[in-house]
Amino acid sequence: MSSQLVVSINSSADYFRWCWLGDNQASATTSGDLDALRAALGDLGQQAWLLLPGATVVTRSLEYTEKEKKHLRNLLPFQLEESVVGDIEDLHVAIGTASAGKVALAYTDKQWLKAIFNQLSNIGIEITRCWATPLVLPLGAPEVKVPQEPSLLESSETPEEQLAASPAATWALGFESGQVNLRFAEQEGFSVPLPLLASALDMLIATQKLGDKLPYLTLRAAEQADLDALYQSLPAHLAAQVSSQTLADPWQLDFNGKAIDLCQAEFSQRLPLERWIKLWRGVGILALVTFVVYVGVLGFNIHKLNKENLTLRQQMEAAYRTVVPSGQADDPEKRLRMKLQQLQPKTQSGSVVAILAGVFPIIAANPDVTIKVVSYSADTGEMSINVQAHSFNSIDALRQAIASQGYSAELQGVNTQGDVSTGRLKISKSQQ
């Protein structure tokens, strides 16, 4: 593990010990009250593991059926109602690994644990894992007997005989600050004051129905004097069962074992929203201020441009009224452009005199054709002539004569009434 903060508390939650674990070694071990812990962390948020005193957490094993396995979390707490004092709803129950019809669970006061989580959260500590201290003591491997040759009588052994033939269990005892932490199973353990250790061990052996199959004991303490005191407090019949005595740092614990993690149900790890909010609060405030300033400047510029646009519109209307004193002025710019366009010379119009001089002699040379209407468009440079004749052939012959002189002549319609035909010719200078 790398730089993991571990916090341990006492039963009254007014004294803390903490350290940073790295490469399986504890560093920067410190202790003090909540203010000292806050000062040590500074303003930086931390994720931490929490160790609870064994006196505040109770562990026990219960049985279940296969039908109940899917609903253990809901069913098991109510199996404790007859063995606990108070309301079961006031307890936080954490469930261990279920196997072979048995499951271990650990429970503690819910409001007490919630108050601790809130205290640590207020100084920026997010608890991601939580154990009772006895359950993280390193549990040595049980003594294993050398297997004997199988015999035909093995199938007839009684449970007591099978228990006697099974390997002896190993219990871990750690002495610290006047308390002995005892772990007697992977997911079960408790704490007891040193003077009561002998009585507690005798009661546990009786409860476990071990008989003469006494467990092996591994003793741990930080100081030799504590280790000697722990050994001397053992019952006489268990002194010979001590398999090892170790001087070990209090933080050298089994954090990767199968201990029951109390971070379950409402105490389970959730998305660290509060930590994210604290980390991004400054950036968010800066972004909000920047956005407000941007919107303010943008609004000011829009207001300024609207005033300038209104002034320009007023000036344009005043200029329009100098040209058109009365009449509509809904769009002065458009109307002024139209006026200006009307006053400009038409570059495509050509010369009307040239067209008249080229077309009229051709018409005059045809006595059967009479001109009724002549119109000329300066925009397009086209001339339209309405003519009458006694036959359609005369009008078509006129069209061909005009076209032969280099003009574009188009017959757009002919109407015949009696012996008089009326037609309309559109004439323009041929673009060649």
GULOFI-84773 format. One record per residue (C-alpha): residue in three letters; residue number from 1; x, y, z. Coordinates in steps of 0.2 Angstrom, whole numbers. Example, Ala and Ser with C-alpha at 12.3 -4.5 7.8 and 13.67 -1.06 7.14 Angstrom:
2
SITE   r   k     u     v     w
SITE ALA   1    62   -22    39
SITE SER   2    68    -5    36
//
This chain:
432
SITE   r   k     u     v     w
SITE MET   1     0     0     0
SITE SER   2     6    18    -3
SITE SER   3     3    32     9
SITE GLN   4   -13    26    17
SITE LEU   5   -20    36    32
SITE VAL   6   -25    25    46
SITE VAL   7   -35    33    61
SITE SER   8   -38    24    78
SITE ILE   9   -50    31    91
SITE ASN  10   -54    27   109
SITE SER  11   -71    22   116
SITE SER  12   -76    40   120
SITE ALA  13   -70    46   103
SITE ASP  14   -60    61   111
SITE TYR  15   -43    54   108
SITE PHE  16   -35    49    91
SITE ARG  17   -20    40    85
SITE TRP  18   -15    41    67
SITE CYS  19    -1    36    55
SITE TRP  20     2    35    36
SITE LEU  21     6    17    30
SITE GLY  22    18    14    16
SITE ASP  23    26    -1    10
SITE ASN  24    19   -11    25
SITE GLN  25    27     1    37
SITE ALA  26    20    15    48
SITE SER  27    27    32    47
SITE ALA  28    23    49    55
SITE THR  29    14    41    70
SITE THR  30     5    54    80
SITE SER  31    -9    56    93
SITE GLY  32   -20    69   100
SITE ASP  33   -38    76   100
SITE LEU  34   -48    81    85
SITE ASP  35   -40    98    83
SITE ALA  36   -23    90    83
SITE LEU  37   -29    78    69
SITE ARG  38   -36    93    59
SITE ALA  39   -20   103    61
SITE ALA  40   -10    88    55
SITE LEU  41   -20    86    39
SITE GLY  42   -21   105    35
SITE ASP  43   -34   109    22
SITE LEU  44   -31    94    11
SITE GLY  45   -45    81    11
SITE GLN  46   -40    63    14
SITE GLN  47   -47    45    13
SITE ALA  48   -44    35    28
SITE TRP  49   -46    18    36
SITE LEU  50   -54    19    54
SITE LEU  51   -50     7    68
SITE LEU  52   -63     5    82
SITE PRO  53   -59    -1   100
SITE GLY  54   -65   -19   102
SITE ALA  55   -75   -14   118
SITE THR  56   -87    -4   106
SITE VAL  57   -90   -18    93
SITE VAL  58   -97   -35    96
SITE THR  59   -94   -50    85
SITE ARG  60  -103   -66    85
SITE SER  61  -108   -81    73
SITE LEU  62  -125   -86    68
SITE GLU  63  -132  -100    57
SITE TYR  64  -143   -99    42
SITE THR  65  -152  -110    29
SITE GLU  66  -149  -110    10
SITE LYS  67  -166  -102     8
SITE GLU  68  -161   -87    19
SITE LYS  69  -144   -84    11
SITE LYS  70  -151   -71    -2
SITE HIS  71  -159   -61    12
SITE LEU  72  -146   -62    26
SITE ARG  73  -144   -43    28
SITE ASN  74  -162   -41    32
SITE LEU  75  -164   -57    42
SITE LEU  76  -149   -58    53
SITE PRO  77  -151   -42    63
SITE PHE  78  -167   -48    70
SITE GLN  79  -160   -64    76
SITE LEU  80  -150   -53    88
SITE GLU  81  -166   -46    96
SITE GLU  82  -167   -59   110
SITE SER  83  -148   -57   115
SITE VAL  84  -146   -38   114
SITE VAL  85  -152   -24   126
SITE GLY  86  -162   -11   118
SITE ASP  87  -169    -8   101
SITE ILE  88  -161   -18    86
SITE GLU  89  -164    -2    75
SITE ASP  90  -152     7    86
SITE LEU  91  -138    -5    80
SITE HIS  92  -127    -4    64
SITE VAL  93  -125   -22    59
SITE ALA  94  -111   -28    47
SITE ILE  95  -111   -45    39
SITE GLY  96   -95   -56    36
SITE THR  97   -93   -69    23
SITE ALA  98  -106   -83    23
SITE SER  99  -100  -101    22
SITE ALA 100  -106  -118    26
SITE GLY 101  -122  -112    35
SITE LYS 102  -113  -100    46
SITE VAL 103  -110   -82    45
SITE ALA 104  -101   -69    57
SITE LEU 105  -107   -52    60
SITE ALA 106  -102   -37    69
SITE TYR 107  -113   -23    77
SITE THR 108  -111    -7    86
SITE ASP 109  -121     8    91
SITE LYS 110  -127    17    75
SITE GLN 111  -128    34    82
SITE TRP 112  -111    33    90
SITE LEU 113  -103    27    74
SITE LYS 114  -112    40    64
SITE ALA 115  -106    54    75
SITE ILE 116   -88    48    73
SITE PHE 117   -90    48    54
SITE ASN 118   -97    66    54
SITE GLN 119   -83    72    65
SITE LEU 120   -70    66    53
SITE SER 121   -80    72    38
SITE ASN 122   -81    89    45
SITE ILE 123   -61    90    45
SITE GLY 124   -60    83    27
SITE ILE 125   -58    64    31
SITE GLU 126   -68    52    21
SITE ILE 127   -69    34    29
SITE THR 128   -67    21    16
SITE ARG 129   -64     6    27
SITE CYS 130   -68     2    45
SITE TRP 131   -64   -12    57
SITE ALA 132   -64   -17    75
SITE THR 133   -46   -17    81
SITE PRO 134   -46   -35    87
SITE LEU 135   -51   -41    70
SITE VAL 136   -35   -35    61
SITE LEU 137   -23   -43    73
SITE PRO 138   -12   -55    62
SITE LEU 139   -20   -72    65
SITE GLY 140    -6   -86    64
SITE ALA 141    -9  -102    55
SITE PRO 142   -16  -116    66
SITE GLU 143    -5  -131    71
SITE VAL 144    -8  -145    58
SITE LYS 145    -5  -163    63
SITE VAL 146     4  -175    51
SITE PRO 147   -10  -185    43
SITE GLN 148   -11  -203    48
SITE GLU 149   -15  -218    37
SITE PRO 150   -33  -220    34
SITE SER 151   -42  -234    44
SITE LEU 152   -59  -242    42
SITE LEU 153   -64  -235    59
SITE GLU 154   -64  -217    54
SITE SER 155   -82  -217    47
SITE SER 156   -88  -222    65
SITE GLU 157   -80  -207    74
SITE THR 158   -91  -196    85
SITE PRO 159   -91  -177    84
SITE GLU 160   -81  -176   100
SITE GLU 161   -68  -188    92
SITE GLN 162   -68  -178    76
SITE LEU 163   -65  -162    86
SITE ALA 164   -51  -170    95
SITE ALA 165   -43  -176    79
SITE SER 166   -44  -158    71
SITE PRO 167   -30  -146    71
SITE ALA 168   -29  -134    86
SITE ALA 169   -34  -116    83
SITE THR 170   -23  -101    85
SITE TRP 171   -28   -86    94
SITE ALA 172   -20   -69    93
SITE LEU 173   -18   -58   108
SITE GLY 174   -12   -40   107
SITE PHE 175    -9   -29   122
SITE GLU 176   -10   -10   121
SITE SER 177   -15     4   132
SITE GLY 178   -21    -8   146
SITE GLN 179   -32   -17   134
SITE VAL 180   -30   -34   127
SITE ASN 181   -37   -37   109
SITE LEU 182   -41   -55   106
SITE ARG 183   -45   -62    89
SITE PHE 184   -50   -80    90
SITE ALA 185   -57   -83    73
SITE GLU 186   -55   -74    56
SITE GLN 187   -71   -63    59
SITE GLU 188   -73   -64    78
SITE GLY 189   -64   -56    92
SITE PHE 190   -66   -44   107
SITE SER 191   -56   -33   119
SITE VAL 192   -55   -35   138
SITE PRO 193   -45   -26   151
SITE LEU 194   -29   -35   156
SITE PRO 195   -35   -40   174
SITE LEU 196   -50   -49   166
SITE LEU 197   -40   -58   153
SITE ALA 198   -39   -75   162
SITE SER 199   -58   -76   166
SITE ALA 200   -62   -70   148
SITE LEU 201   -51   -84   141
SITE ASP 202   -59   -98   152
SITE MET 203   -76   -92   147
SITE LEU 204   -72   -92   128
SITE ILE 205   -65  -110   129
SITE ALA 206   -80  -115   138
SITE THR 207   -92  -107   125
SITE GLN 208   -82  -114   111
SITE LYS 209   -83  -132   119
SITE LEU 210   -65  -135   115
SITE GLY 211   -62  -147   130
SITE ASP 212   -44  -152   131
SITE LYS 213   -41  -146   113
SITE LEU 214   -34  -130   119
SITE PRO 215   -29  -116   106
SITE TYR 216   -12  -110   103
SITE LEU 217    -8   -92   107
SITE THR 218     2   -79    99
SITE LEU 219     6   -64   110
SITE ARG 220    10   -46   103
SITE ALA 221    15   -30   112
SITE ALA 222    25   -15   108
SITE GLU 223    36   -16   123
SITE GLN 224    44   -30   132
SITE ALA 225    36   -25   149
SITE ASP 226    19   -26   141
SITE LEU 227    23   -43   133
SITE ASP 228    28   -50   150
SITE ALA 229    13   -43   158
SITE LEU 230     2   -51   145
SITE TYR 231    10   -68   147
SITE GLN 232     9   -67   166
SITE SER 233   -10   -64   165
SITE LEU 234   -14   -80   156
SITE PRO 235   -22   -94   165
SITE ALA 236   -10  -107   170
SITE HIS 237   -16  -121   159
SITE LEU 238   -14  -109   144
SITE ALA 239     4  -103   147
SITE ALA 240    10  -119   139
SITE GLN 241     0  -115   123
SITE VAL 242    10  -100   119
SITE SER 243    18  -103   102
SITE SER 244    26   -86    99
SITE GLN 245    29   -69   108
SITE THR 246    32   -54    96
SITE LEU 247    37   -36    99
SITE ALA 248    28   -27    85
SITE ASP 249    23   -10    81
SITE PRO 250     4    -7    85
SITE TRP 251     1    -3    67
SITE GLN 252     8   -19    60
SITE LEU 253    -9   -27    57
SITE ASP 254   -18   -38    45
SITE PHE 255   -27   -25    34
SITE ASN 256   -29   -37    20
SITE GLY 257   -37   -51    29
SITE LYS 258   -55   -57    30
SITE ALA 259   -60   -45    45
SITE ILE 260   -78   -38    44
SITE ASP 261   -78   -21    36
SITE LEU 262   -91   -10    45
SITE CYS 263   -92     2    30
SITE GLN 264  -109    -7    25
SITE ALA 265  -127    -1    22
SITE GLU 266  -128    18    26
SITE PHE 267  -109    19    30
SITE SER 268  -104    12    14
SITE GLN 269   -92    22     3
SITE ARG 270  -101    33    -9
SITE LEU 271   -96    45   -22
SITE PRO 272   -85    58   -14
SITE LEU 273   -96    73   -19
SITE GLU 274   -91    83    -4
SITE ARG 275   -72    81    -8
SITE TRP 276   -75    85   -26
SITE ILE 277   -85   101   -21
SITE LYS 278   -71   107   -10
SITE LEU 279   -58   103   -23
SITE TRP 280   -67   112   -37
SITE ARG 281   -76   126   -27
SITE GLY 282   -62   139   -31
SITE VAL 283   -63   134   -50
SITE GLY 284   -82   135   -49
SITE ILE 285   -82   152   -41
SITE LEU 286   -70   159   -53
SITE ALA 287   -80   152   -68
SITE LEU 288   -96   159   -61
SITE VAL 289   -88   176   -59
SITE THR 290   -81   175   -76
SITE PHE 291   -98   171   -84
SITE VAL 292  -106   185   -74
SITE VAL 293   -93   198   -80
SITE TYR 294   -95   191   -98
SITE VAL 295  -114   192   -98
SITE GLY 296  -113   210   -90
SITE VAL 297  -100   216  -103
SITE LEU 298  -110   208  -117
SITE GLY 299  -126   216  -111
SITE PHE 300  -118   233  -110
SITE ASN 301  -111   231  -128
SITE ILE 302  -128   226  -134
SITE HIS 303  -136   241  -126
SITE LYS 304  -123   253  -133
SITE LEU 305  -125   246  -150
SITE ASN 306  -144   248  -149
SITE LYS 307  -142   266  -145
SITE GLU 308  -130   269  -160
SITE ASN 309  -141   259  -171
SITE LEU 310  -156   270  -166
SITE THR 311  -146   286  -169
SITE LEU 312  -141   280  -186
SITE ARG 313  -159   276  -190
SITE GLN 314  -164   293  -185
SITE GLN 315  -151   301  -196
SITE MET 316  -156   290  -211
SITE GLU 317  -174   295  -208
SITE ALA 318  -169   314  -208
SITE ALA 319  -159   312  -224
SITE TYR 320  -174   303  -232
SITE ARG 321  -186   317  -227
SITE THR 322  -175   329  -236
SITE VAL 323  -178   320  -252
SITE VAL 324  -196   314  -249
SITE PRO 325  -204   326  -237
SITE SER 326  -220   316  -236
SITE GLY 327  -226   298  -238
SITE GLN 328  -221   282  -230
SITE ALA 329  -204   281  -220
SITE ASP 330  -205   263  -213
SITE ASP 331  -189   258  -222
SITE PRO 332  -179   274  -226
SITE GLU 333  -163   265  -232
SITE LYS 334  -173   254  -244
SITE ARG 335  -183   268  -251
SITE LEU 336  -167   279  -254
SITE ARG 337  -159   265  -263
SITE MET 338  -174   263  -274
SITE LYS 339  -174   282  -278
SITE LEU 340  -155   281  -281
SITE GLN 341  -158   267  -293
SITE GLN 342  -171   276  -303
SITE LEU 343  -160   291  -305
SITE GLN 344  -145   281  -311
SITE PRO 345  -143   278  -330
SITE LYS 346  -146   261  -338
SITE THR 347  -131   254  -345
SITE GLN 348  -141   240  -354
SITE SER 349  -154   251  -362
SITE GLY 350  -144   255  -379
SITE SER 351  -151   269  -390
SITE VAL 352  -169   270  -394
SITE VAL 353  -166   281  -408
SITE ALA 354  -155   268  -416
SITE ILE 355  -168   255  -415
SITE LEU 356  -182   266  -422
SITE ALA 357  -171   271  -436
SITE GLY 358  -167   253  -440
SITE VAL 359  -184   246  -438
SITE PHE 360  -197   259  -444
SITE PRO 361  -190   260  -462
SITE ILE 362  -193   241  -464
SITE ILE 363  -211   243  -457
SITE ALA 364  -214   258  -469
SITE ALA 365  -208   247  -484
SITE ASN 366  -222   235  -480
SITE PRO 367  -239   244  -485
SITE ASP 368  -249   230  -478
SITE VAL 369  -243   233  -460
SITE THR 370  -250   246  -449
SITE ILE 371  -242   251  -432
SITE LYS 372  -254   253  -418
SITE VAL 373  -243   254  -402
SITE VAL 374  -225   256  -399
SITE SER 375  -217   254  -381
SITE TYR 376  -199   255  -376
SITE SER 377  -191   248  -360
SITE ALA 378  -175   258  -354
SITE ASP 379  -171   244  -342
SITE THR 380  -170   230  -354
SITE GLY 381  -167   240  -371
SITE GLU 382  -182   231  -379
SITE MET 383  -195   238  -390
SITE SER 384  -213   231  -392
SITE ILE 385  -223   235  -407
SITE ASN 386  -242   230  -409
SITE VAL 387  -245   229  -428
SITE GLN 388  -260   225  -439
SITE ALA 389  -261   217  -457
SITE HIS 390  -273   208  -468
SITE SER 391  -264   191  -465
SITE PHE 392  -253   182  -454
SITE ASN 393  -240   180  -467
SITE SER 394  -238   199  -469
SITE ILE 395  -234   200  -450
SITE ASP 396  -222   185  -451
SITE ALA 397  -213   192  -466
SITE LEU 398  -211   209  -456
SITE ARG 399  -203   199  -442
SITE GLN 400  -191   190  -454
SITE ALA 401  -186   207  -462
SITE ILE 402  -182   215  -446
SITE ALA 403  -172   199  -440
SITE SER 404  -162   200  -457
SITE GLN 405  -156   217  -452
SITE GLY 406  -147   211  -436
SITE TYR 407  -160   213  -423
SITE SER 408  -168   200  -412
SITE ALA 409  -187   199  -417
SITE GLU 410  -199   188  -408
SITE LEU 411  -217   186  -412
SITE GLN 412  -226   185  -395
SITE GLY 413  -244   183  -401
SITE VAL 414  -256   184  -416
SITE ASN 415  -275   187  -415
SITE THR 416  -285   185  -431
SITE GLN 417  -303   193  -433
SITE GLY 418  -310   191  -450
SITE ASP 419  -298   197  -463
SITE VAL 420  -287   207  -450
SITE SER 421  -273   200  -440
SITE THR 422  -265   208  -425
SITE GLY 423  -248   203  -418
SITE ARG 424  -235   209  -406
SITE LEU 425  -217   210  -410
SITE LYS 426  -203   211  -396
SITE ILE 427  -187   218  -404
SITE SER 428  -170   221  -397
SITE LYS 429  -152   223  -403
SITE SER 430  -145   206  -407
SITE GLN 431  -131   201  -395
SITE GLN 432  -118   195  -407
//
